[in-house]
Amino acid sequence: MAASGYGKRSAPDQAPRGRADFAHLPTREAYIAAHIDRLPDGAAVDIKTLAKELPAYGQQAIATALKNLNDAGHLRRIRRVVGEGRTQWVSRWFFSRTARDNAWWDAFLHSMEGPPVPSAATPPQAEEPPEDQPQPECSQAYIALATLGCSDPRLTLSAADCAALEALAAEWFARGITPQAFARILTHDLPDVIQCPGAFTRRRLIDRVPPQLPPATQEPPSPPTQASPPRWMMECTVCGIPGPPEALPDGLCRTCRGVEPTPDQPDPADIHARVTRLRTIARTGGGSAAT
């Protein structure tokens, strides 16, 4: 299985599994597609993992087969942002037993940019928490106390110490202290031996509490509201470069499709007209010439 949030995802609305599902594919591609189809959601389907699971084919053969499955409409590589306000992206391989065209994959991608809207025929269901974002169980103050031992083992606190000191630590964060500054202040210039870390930390939380900052007299103007960026992007099945669906037709980038970039060539007539205007400006000093 892949790490949480990564790996295979089954595309919706697939036909029931049958013996002729991949009969239209070459032998190698049909064998690999049938193997991926049998894997559960969340299984690792990267090139190295598949090469280990299918010893008959090496990594290069697996990579070529995945590209061919992409071309046949069975596979797309999608990149998704995890959680609200976070910059972590995870890659998922969406597999469809039923071959799909570009229009279907593009519509499927756009449908995942926002939460589904319940229809009149389907009763709304309770919103489930994102599977890739762990739900917070402890306060920021408790976590900061519990991780002090990572900064300096001499301040390793027990669960009872963290619970007893949580209110004092919360006052620090209410005054605008950051977790990094919290750990730095409490672990600075420690004695060689600390007999009771809980009592020592309590004394420091009281003696070194940061000052209360005065409230801001005037709030800065809020920036204009902008549309949130898409939460999903297509990735090239071969090299993994991300981009919008229209830039990756058939799930492949320009380089992996073998298309050489062709720079735009200006119209010679337009060049001649621009040069003529510049000469006119030079002769007249720019007073009457149009730019």
N, C-alpha and C positions, 0 to 999 in steps of 0.2 A: 504494500500500500504506500501511496505517496504521503508526503507531509500534509497536515491538515490544511484544507483549502486548495490543494493542488490535485493534479491527476485527472482521470477520465470523468466525464459527465455525459449522460445519455441525453440525446436530443429528444424533444417531445414528439408525440403523434407518429410513432414508428409503426410499420406493419408488423404483424405477429411473426415470430421466428419460424423459418421454414428451411427446407433442404436446399432450395434454389436461391437463397438470399444473395450469394456472391458468385453465382454461376457466370455472370457477365465479366468477371475479372480474371486476369491471368492467375495461374496456379499459386504463385508466391503471394500475390496481393490477396487472393481469396483466403489463403491459409492464415495470413496475419490478420486480416479483417475478422475472420471467424474467432480468432484468439482474443482480439480486443472486445468483440461483441460479448464473449462469455465472461469477461472480467467485470467485477462489481464497480459501481461508481466510487471514485476515490482511489482506484488502483493506479499505480505508476505505469504510464505508457510512453515514457521517453525512449529515445533510441537505445541508450545503454541498457536500460532495464529489459526492454524487449529482446535485445540481443542475448542477454543472459537466460531469459526464459525460453527462447527459441534457438537452440544451438545449431540448427540447420542453416541459419543465416547470420552473417556478420553485421557489424554496425552500418557499413556502407549499403548493404542490401536492404537493411531495415529502413534507412533514411530514404532510399529510392522508392521503396514500397509505400512509405507514408506519403511521399509526394504524389504518387500515383493514386492513392486513396483520396487525397485532397482533390486531385483533378477530377476524380469520378464522383465527387460530391458526398463522400461518406465521412469526411473528417475536416474539422476546422480547429485552429488554435486561437484561443481567446484570452485576452489579458483583462483582469478585473481588479479594481481598487478595493481594498479591504477596509471596512469601517468608515464612519463619518469623520471627516477632518483628518484622515490619515493619508500618508503617501506611500504605503506599502502596496505593491501589486503582486498578484499571483497569476500564474498561467494555468489554464485549463484546456484540456483536449476534449472537444465536444464530438461525439461519435454518433452517427446515424446509420442504423441498419438499412434504412431506406435512402437511396441516393437522392440528394437535393441539388437544386440549381443555385446560382448566385443570388437570385432574387429572394429565394426562401431563406438562405443564410443571412442575407442583409436584413430582412424583416425580423428574423429571430434575434439578431444582435440589437437592433433598435428597440425591440420590445423589452429588453432587459435593462435599458438605461434608467427606467423608473419603476416604481412599484406597480403591480398589476391593479387595474381598476375592476372591482367586482361588478359583474353584470346583474341584471334583474333576476335572471334565472338561477344564478349561483349565489347562495347566501354568503355574506362576508365571513371570513374566518379570522380567528385571533391571530394577530401579528406575532410571528416567531422571531426570536433574536437571531442576528446573523451568526451562521455556524462558524465563521472564521474569527469572530471577535469575542473573547471571553468576557463573561459578565462580571463586573466588579463585585467582590464580596467583602472587601475591607476598605476602610477609608484611606485617604492619602496619608494622613498622619500615622495610622497604624502600619502601613506598608513602609513608610520612611523609617520608623522605629525598628521594624523587623529586619530591615536591610542594613542597619548600621554596622552589623558584624561583617558585612562584605567590604566596608571601607576600612574597618580596623577590628580584628578579632577580639580585642580587649573590651569592646562594647557590644558583645553578642548578648541580646536580651531574650528572655523567655517569653512565652505567650502571655503569661500573667503580667510580666513587666510592661509589655506593649499595651495591653488593655488598660493597665493602671495609669500609664503615662500618655495615653491617646489624647485626652483633653488638653494637656499642656502643649503637646506637639501641634494640635489643631490650631491653637492660638498663634503659633509661629506662621502657619500657612495663611491664616486669616490676615496677617500683617504683610503678606506679599512675598514671603521667603520662598525660594525654589527648593526642590528636593536636593539638588546638588549643593547649594549653599548650606542647607540644613545639615547634611552629612559632614561638610567641610568644617563648619563651626563646632559641631559637637565632638569631632574626632581630632581637633587641633590641639597639639601640645598635651598629650595624655601622659599620665605618670606611667612608670614602667610596669607596675602591678596594680590592678584594680580588683579589690576583694569582692565588691558588690556592684556589678555594672548597673543594676536597676536604680539603686540609691544615688550612684554617681551621676547617671544620666538625668535623674530628677533634679539634682542640684544645678546642673548646667542648663537645663530647660528653664529654670526659674531665674538664674543669675544672668544668662546671656540672651534672654528674649529680645528680639529686635525691636526698635522703636516703632510706634504706630505712625504711619505716614499720614500727613494731612490730606483731606479730600481735595481733589482737583477742582480749581475754581471755574474752569471752563472746559468742557469736553470738546475734543477736536471733531470737526465735521466728519460724519460717517461717509465712507466711500460709496459711490453709486452701486446699486445692486446689479450684480452681473449674473448671467445664467451659469449655473453650476456645470463644471466640465463633465463629459460623459464618464460613466462608471465602467464602461466596457470599451475595449478596442480590439480590433482584429490583429492577429500576429501571423507573420509568414510561417507556413508550416515547415519550411526547410531551415531558414536561418533565424526565425524568431523575432525579426524586426517588427515593431508595432506600427500601426497606422489605421486611418479610417477605412471602412470597407471599400469605398470607391478607389482607394489607392492600392488595394490588394485584390484585384479581380482573380477569381478562382483560388483565393487564399494564398497567393504568392506575390512577392514583391517583384519589381522590374528586373533586378539582377537574377533572381532565381527563375524567372520566366525566360531569361536569355535575351531580353530586349535591351539594346544599347541606347543610352540617353542621346537624344538629338537636340542640340541647342536651337532655340528659335532663330531663324535667319531673317534679318530685317529686309523690308522691301527696298530694292535699289531706287525706285522712284521716290520713296519717302526719304532716303538718304540724300538724294539730289535736291529735294525741296528744302530740307533742313540746311544744307550747305548754302543754298541760294539765300535763304533768310539771314543766315549769319553774315554773309558777305554784304548784304544790304545794310545790316545793323552797323557793320564796321565802317562803311562808306558814309553813312548819314549820322553816325554818332548815336544811334538808337532813338533819335527823336521822333521819327515817324514810322519806323518799321515795326511790324507786328511781331511779337514773340511767339 
